[in-house]
Amino acid sequence: MAEISFDDFMAVDIRVGRVIRAEPFPEARKPAIKMWIDFGSEIGERKTSAQITAHYTPETLINRLVMGVVNFPPRQIGPFMSEVLVLGVSDTAGEIVLLAPDADVPIGGRMH
């Protein structure tokens, strides 16, 4: 495992956002969901796609808090432009479980 400096870590801008829209992404190579996430007034709305269909449906994602890296460059995923990377951890079956605060926190708050 490569070590990074504290400054390297602080360069990664991880914020809390609220999913405001979600829909299936049938064009994706693997089952995925498209999400539009509100990161507050400083960052605004960003969109992404994620292979999270084992644990989530578009309906269960609405209003959910998520953590996302907001300072990666946009990335083309098939016909969809992903603007943020939502964070998750693999369960024992290798399926992604989203990371989120365990209490209500302000949208756009930066992880420390």
C-alpha positions, 0 to 999 in steps of 0.5 A: 500500500502506497503512503500519501501525505496529509496534504495529498489527502486534503487535496481530495474534496469529499463532500456530503450530498443529497440524492435528488433524482435517480433513474436506471442506466440501461445503457451501462455495461453492468447494471447501474443507476444514474443519480443527480446529487445536490452538494449545496450552494458552493458545489451545486448539483452534480450527476454520476452513475454507480453500480449499486443495484444489488442494494439500491433502487432509484426510488430508495436513493431519493433523499439519501445522503451520500459522500462523494469526491467532487474535484475529479474531472468529469468522466464519460460513462457510455452516453452519460457524463459522470461529474462526481465519484460517490463512495462505497465499500464492498460487502462480503459478496462484492456488492457496493454499499454507499458511505453516508454520515450517520447523522443529519449534516449540512449538504455540502459539508466537507469531510475532515 
